[in-house]
């Protein structure tokens, strides 16, 4: 129940990557390279801080036209994005700090892939997996 309250608090606040909510770190997942790199750094930093009790991953779904998918990215940028997503999923899956993935609304592709590596997945009644 405490995890649900924490996830709800993280969702309500307008937070950017790596913001602390009490003794937890909220990491907002966005589909862009710079944001994925910032999310990975925030997860790694939270693992080294002894005061961190949990990492909350919040997926931010953009409109289909503004959110590049792995399939639409080509060349070196696409390969870099996929490597970064795989590294982020590995960091989440092997973290010593418990991770909670908050899924609210439409979730698809890489966001679901990263969320499945979390220790806990919280889905609301509005969650749709695509």
HELIX and SHEET records of a PDB file:
HELIX    1   1 UNK A    2  UNK A   12  1                                  11    
HELIX    2   2 UNK A   33  UNK A   48  1                                  16    
HELIX    3   3 UNK A   75  UNK A   93  1                                  19    
HELIX    4   4 UNK A  110  UNK A  115  1                                   6    
SHEET    1   A 5 UNK A  19  UNK A  21  0                                        
SHEET    2   A 5 UNK A  24  UNK A  29 -1                                        
SHEET    3   A 5 UNK A  54  UNK A  59  1                                        
SHEET    4   A 5 UNK A  98  UNK A 103  1                                        
SHEET    5   A 5 UNK A 120  UNK A 123  1                                        
SHEET    1   B 2 UNK A 106  UNK A 107  0                                        
SHEET    2   B 2 UNK A 128  UNK A 129  1                                        
END                                                                             
